[in-house]
Amino acid sequence: MNKKERATFIQKTLNQKIPHPKIPLTHTSNYTLLIAVLLSAQCTDARVNEVTPKLFAKAKTPAAMIELSISQIEKIIRPCGISNNKAKAIWHLSQDLLDHHHGRVPKTFEDLEALPGVGHKTASVVMAHAFHVPAFPVDTHIHRCAKRWGLSSGKSVKQTEEDLKKLFPKRSWIKLHLQIILFARTYCPARGHKKADCPICSGLEG
């Protein structure tokens, strides 16, 4: 199979196995989504979902968040790892939203990526799921699977993102990024991966 044929087979398999993917991070607003995505860096979604209810019970808006001290935020989010850096980013981005965006999460990549602690992947998730703008956030699962499935040889997530965007229709990017993440966790893990048990890996070899 060439790359385009691989992509077609992969998309068909994902639509069969995970037809209606949902974002695994619990949130109730664009702001709580932004905070949850920021916390998910180098942390599992399950862990984030255990922590965010405690944080959002105290502060679920930028105005409420800056009433907390950075050390108070850090104490709550400690289970998510890199908590000192994440706490500083949460406090400062909340202040930034109030100072420059009327307390609202901005709707452009440029404005999002200018916020403290917000990189391209976090901005992509927010643009996709808060504002439904086609984006293809690439995490470690997608980066791994894209290489394993012969879709990209990108050394960086940036290159992988560019390669995947060329292979799949723009209208499918948001759904696909979730499908690949959820599929990877169930069928195509980093460790203990068995090709024969993976519907995509086994199909690509057939």
LINNORMO-V958299 format. One record per run of one state. SS is the DSSP state (a for helix, b for strand, c for the rest). FROM is the first residue (numbers start at 0). TO is the last residue. If there is no record, write none. Layout:
ss:from:to
SS:FROM:TO
SS:FROM:TO
This chain:
ss:from:to
c:0:1
a:2:16
c:17:28
a:29:38
c:39:43
a:44:57
c:58:60
a:61:64
c:65:68
a:69:79
c:80:81
a:82:99
c:100:107
a:108:112
c:113:118
a:119:130
c:131:138
a:139:147
c:148:155
a:156:166
c:167:168
a:169:186
c:187:193
a:194:196
c:197:197
a:198:204
c:205:205
